[in-house]
Amino acid sequence: MIRRYRQTKIVATLGPASGEPDMMEKLFQAGVDVFRMNFSHGTHKDHKKNLKTARELEKKFDRPISILADLQGPKLRIGKFKEGKIELTVGMVFRFDMNDQEGDEKRVHLPHPEVIEALDVGSDILLDDGKVRARVTKKGKDYLQTEVISGQYLSNNKGFNVPGVILPLPALTEKDEADLEAALDMGVDWIAQSFVQRAEDVIYAKNLIGERAALMAKIEKPSAVESIDDILKHVDGIMVARGDLGVELPPEKVPVIQKQLVYKSRKSGKPVIVATQMLESMIENASPTRAEASDVATAVFDGADAVMLSAETAVGKYPTEAVSMMDRICQSTEADAHYRRLTEANAPDAKNDSSDAITVSAVHVAKDIEAAAIVNYTTTGSTTLRTARQRPEGPILCLTQNEATARRVMMSYGVRAQHIVDVNNFAETVEKAVSYTKTSGYSQKGDKIVLTAGVPFGVSGTTNVLRIADID
């Protein structure tokens, strides 16, 4: 059995550099808790193979692994150029239109009439992740005439963003809906919805998913930041996707927004991932920059449930080294006394709910008696999420007879889950908790654990028992 010595989880993206069974096992052993399958790339066959590998690793190491399927979303792109790319100069006039002919130094195809309709004179368009900025100076029925504000080159199929504008785009594209059904049929644990703009987008996705998986909203649009309170009501978690968010917002605002989003998500008791460019230089180099190491540590200090690697593990030269480095940064940060003071100072108050009161009490009792672990017996995972919301110093052990629950809660801060099948009453739960903490190395003779459960036993939403058990 593999034991993690940190509370913050690590999400790693699978791709050409990491999609083989041997490499997935190495990544898991190096510290991966959640595998991300990026449906912007790869085939359904590829993703199904990777999920099968993850399930085999679960059995081999007796530890649930969470699988996150990340949908592409309505990615906006321009068309192609006759020469592949063009050179830009500040002040030049450039046109985006509905003509599907290859572009030149004067114009290019914009295959999104809804964007032309939504933009006005004075609106800015950002292209190629913000490297190019153009401002709309004239608008027609099927074109936008712009003035180039910044940028040197523009090439085929570059993505574009329109900051400050809510576009009339579908919550899920046709590709997304096909990918969603495929992912759910495979048995993924989480669905990440890209380019969410408002609560209605996630409500639509949630209705399609039902109870088959948990839903995570990727926050990468300013409109989603503004609507975050409403979005959080309808999702199971969020991802702070700083790539596109950093394109549409001034860079100096992103760190503050990251902190706000992490706090709001923690307060709501829903896991939050901080993602994008965390150890970017490790795509090519065996070690990160000092700034990147600090960036990961900042996400941990902010209280994130998980930090994510993207291209570093998907296509990078040093995937296992990137995971190991992230693991060490998380451990080092969590060991700092200032981290613990910040975490406890930002602990949310108990909600007006008896189950939450029991959970908060369990965290306080565990601290007072220096318990080896907090153990939750739960069906849906809600008790474990409440516990993770408090960010206790020790491990949170989730015992559940629901295999899907065991996998989903692995996304959350400090949670170690175990799927159990032979527990019929509260006394057996205590026995199982004592046995599991001993065999997994979380407790030893003379320790104490704090256990929460519900009576009547096995009924969802009835956490009302707190017990201290001795390890003998």
ABEGO torsion letter per residue (X at the ends): XBBBABABBBBBBBBAAAABAAAAAAAAAAGBABBBBBAABEBAAAAAAAAAAAAAAAAAAGBBBBBBBBBAEBBBBBBBBAAGBBBBBBGBBBBBBABABBBBAABBBBABAAAAAABBBGBBBBBGGGABBBBBABBBAABBBBBBABEABBBBGBBBBBBGBBBBBBABBAAAAAAAAAAAAAGBABBBBBGBABAAAAAAAAAAAEAABBBBBBBABAAAAAAAAAAAAABABBBBBAAAAAAABBAAAAAAAAAAAAAAAAAAGBBBBBBEGAAAAAAABABBBAAAAAAAAAAAAAGBABBBBBAAAAABABAAAAAAAAAAAAAAAAABAAAAAAAAAABBBBBBBAAAAAAAAAAAAAAAAGBABBBBBBAAGAAAAAAAAAGBABBBBBBBABAAAAAAAAABBGBBBBBBAABABAAAAAAAAAAAAAAAGABBBGBBBBBBBBOBBGBBGABABBBBBBBX
